[in-house]
Amino acid sequence: MNLEELKKLVQSVTSNFIALILISATISMSNISAIASSHDDKQSFDFSEGKITTALITAGPFDLHRRYRSMEGPYISYDFKVGDIVASKEIFLPEGMDVFVENGGAAPSMMGGGSNQTMAREVKGLIHTDQDRRTLLWLKGVKLEVLDENDHVLPTAEFICHWNLDVKPAFRNQIFTDGEKCESLRLATVTQGQTEITFPPGYAVPVASDEIWNAVFQAANRTTDEHRRVKHRCTFYFIKDQDLVYPITALAWHVPWIHVVIDKNSEQAAEEEKNNCPSCLGTSIGVNAPNNTANGVFTDSKGRRMSGHWVIPPGTHTYGSVINDEFEPGFASKPRIVHTVWSHVHPLCSNLSVYECTGSSRKRLISVGAKTDISHGLEIKHIENWNSEKGIVLPEKANYELEVTYKNTTHVPQDSMAAAGIFFEDPTFARPEWVLKGKDAYVCSVKPVTNIVDAAPTAPAGISTPREIIDLPAFDANKDGPLLTKAQSIQLETNAGPLVLHIDPSLAPVTATQVYRLLMSGAFNDTRLCNYSSNFMLQIAAVEDKAKEKSPISETSKALLRRIPLEVSAQKSNRLSHHKYTLGMAHYDDKADSGVSSFFILMQDAPHLDHGYAIFGKLGEDPATLETLSKIGNDWNPDKYWVIATKAL
């Protein structure tokens, strides 16, 4: 080869090499772009069941100025309405909302944290959907990321203690009437080592848009003495029911957790447990963790003092608890096909398992492994994701135990806990009437009593009047009178404080008479305040449904129940409208004369209700009444407030 040929060869190789580099760079940049796009949680993606809708909540920054033990460190707790989360797309809980837990202070409970609503004004990006119709969504999963102060995702999750998501079981059981009863308030826990919870294709958790969720973000630092400031970002993955293109199966859940005996472990108690579960190992004995939560020690039905957070001595130790109806009602009442399990454990856990105990044998049905890095402190590096599209069957009426093993290689005692979120098929689930009929009411009781939220005269048909209401006699002034002729003032005593009601029969004589008679008979005692929206109304539930509440209605009060006609003549003559603090009578969607007892107090003007609902009075605006409204609004919970007594003023 001569010199000229050699030059040409070198040029050719060089050109090809450069081209190869450029091609590689193009491919690499293309991949980076694709990855960046796939992690853009603000957009929607088309998954197999339907279009995914994402929503984010970012909390912090959390100031980590030293190392913490488990259950210590800063946290933020807040109550959200699901519809608000979806509508807002991204919500920010800033640093001013955090609470510091140090040196054994009060931490959020393992099985239910309080909500820091006092800093509600600090929340950024929150869009309220109080007047939107109730809709059905399907929760497909959640993900938690740790960010630095500049919102860059950190490579590890070491600064996560946990993220808890709690629901209100009573409310879910009220609105999802066909399906597995919700017994566990803890829907999800995400922690270091397992930062995502997803459900297999074809499965999801049904959610109503007006459900209230409590989210707790707690940061941790068990690995470094450096001052750190981090944020937590949670991403929710939903599918709206109307966006489904393939069928989806509802998942229900139980959350068994391990508790150990710390006192009063009598022979009689142990024998009783053995008789109920002969093949089980039984509840383990342990030592209460010094940094346990305030409500972490309790007494079980056998008189034993128990703890959900206990001490692990150096070495390998296994602890277990029987999964029974005392702590997880209905867990073994029917066969369960399990598809997903999340695990909440502390560092040094090596395994969490569910055992079926039959005769003299114990069979491990579910097993989750975990690994901890102790090279620079304590960090859970990995917790196995237990996910199965096929599922595994837990036989009905079997005996079950939850068991955890810790390998403490640190040579000093460590604290521990263990809980498992077990999601299983719910073949009894059916879409409620408010989904099938487009009904958008906020349900007050087991049997819905009103469609207040979208009550314009042209509203679509919604909930039908139940047979027992139709069969009630209609109010007859000749038989059920005399009608009120003078305005009356009544004080409604609630467990939140007094509410003064001014009832005016000149506005709606039959309605005013009916409500006044029921109030003075004590019929409303122990009746819930069942719906609240600061932008709309406060509703008092129907007394006729109180058999399912704290106490049944008396026979005397029951005899007063009548169907009352829709009285709107004063509205049609333009003498009054649905202004703030108006008292209005609720009724069913399909019959204007189906009102019986449930009534509402408007928190804002609502002229769209004119001609559709009877106005029979006004709420007092005295300081005590307004203070009661403020208390209810600041700490609203559909199961928290009820009527105690009534008296004439």
C-alpha positions, 0 to 999 in steps of 0.5 A: 500500500502506497502513501496515498492509499494509506491516507485515503484509508485513514480518512475513510476510517476517521469519517466512519468513526465520526459518523458512528459517534454522531449516530450513537449520540443521536440515539442516546439523546433520543433515549434521554428524550423518551425517558424524560417524556415518560417521567413527565407525570403532568401528562396523561398516558394511554394504558391498557384499561384506559387513559391514565390521569396523573396528579402530584402533591409535593411536600416540603422542603423538610429540614434535616439537621441531624440524624433521627430514629424511626418515627422521628423527623419532620412531617406534614399531614393534610386532608384532601378531597380526591376530586380536588387532587385530580382537578389541581394537577399539582399541589404544594404543601410548603415548609411552614406546614411541617411538624417536627418530631424529636426526642420521642415526641408525638409522631403520626400514628402508624394506623391513622395520622391527624391532619394539620388543617390549621395551615390550610392557607399555606397550600398552593395550587389547590383547586376546590371542586365542592360543587362538582358532581360525584364521579367514579375514578379508579386508583391504579397506583402511587409513586413517591420521589425524594427531591432536592431543594431545586426539585431534582430527583435524588438517586436514593430514597434514604430520606423517606420515613413513610408516606401514609394514605388513609381513607374514611371507611364509614364514608366508603361503606355509605357510597359503595353499597354493593361491594366488600365492606371497607374495614381498614382506613390505611389505603397505602404506605410508601417507604424507602425500599418500596417507593411505588405501589401499582396494581396489575392490568385489569385491577384497581381500587374504586374511588369517589371524587368527593372522598376525603383522604388524609396524606402524611409525608414524613421525612427521615435521616438515619444515614448522614450528619450533613444538613439536608433539605429535601422534598417529597413528591407523590404522584397518583395514577387514576383512570376516570370511569368514563375513560375506561376502554377495557373492563376493570375489576375492583380491589378491596383491601385489609391491612393486618399488622403485627402487635406483640404482648408487652404485659398481662400475658396470662396462661388463660389468655394464651390458652384462649388464643390457642383454642381459637387457632390451634395450629397458630404460633400465637401472638409473640412477646416483645418489649415496647419501643421507647419512641413508640407513638402515643397511641401505640400501646393498647389492651386487646380483648383478652386483657393483654397490653399490646404494642405495634412498635417493639424492640429488636435485640441484636441477632435474628428474631421472628415475631408474629400475630394472629390475623383475627376478627378483633383487628381485621374483621372479615379477613377470612370470611370468604376466599380472597384472590390477592393481587397486590401487597405493600409492606411497611417495615423498619430497617433490618427486616429480612422477610414479611410473610402471611401463613395459612395455619391448618391442622398441625401445618403452617403454609406460607402463602405470601412472602416479601423479602427486604434488604437493609444497607448498614454501611452508612447508617440504616437504609432499606435498599429494597422491599420486594413488590408483590404483584400478581395478575393471576393472583393467589387464593387465600381460602375462606375460614382458615386461620392466618398469621402475619410473621416478620423476621428481623436480622439485627446486625448492628449489635445494638437494639433497634425498633421495629414494626410490620404491616401489610396492605393486602389487596384482593378481588371484590366480585361483589362490587357494583357501580352505584346508582350515582354512577349509572344514572349520572347522579351527582349527589353527596349521599347522606345516609345508607339510603340517599336522601337528596340530590342537593349539589346539582339541583337546578330544575333542569337537572337530569334524573338521579336517585329514585325515591325508595319504597318506604318513603313513597309508602309514608302518608302525605302530610294532611293539614286536617289530620296532621295540623295544626300548622304553625302560624308564628315564627319559632326559634330553636337551638340545635345543640351539636357536639360542635356547638349550638346552631340557632334556627329561625323557622318561618311558616309564612315561607312554607307552612307545611315544611316549617310545621313538619321540621318544627314538630320533629325537632321538638319531639327529639327526633333529630337527637343523634342525627349526623351532620352528614354533608358540608361544603364551605362553598355550598351547604351543611346538611342534616341527615334524615331521621328516618334512617337513624336505625343505622346510626347512633340510636334509632328513632323513637316510635313517637317521632316515627309516627310524625313522619310524613311526605311533604309537598314542595312549597315554592309559591313564595319563591315563584312570586319573587319574594325570596331566593336561596341566599346564604344561611337559608334553611331548605328542605331536601328531597329525592331527585325523581319526586319533588314531594318526597321530602321528609326530614333531612334539611340543609343550611346554605353556606353561600347564595345558591339561586340555581336551587330556586323553585326546586327546594322549599325554603322554611327559614334562616340560620341565626347569625349570632356569635355562637352559631357562627363559631360552631360553623367555623369549627365544623368547617375547620375540622370537617369529617362526615362521621364527626358531628351530630345533633345532641339535643334541641330546645325552643328559644 
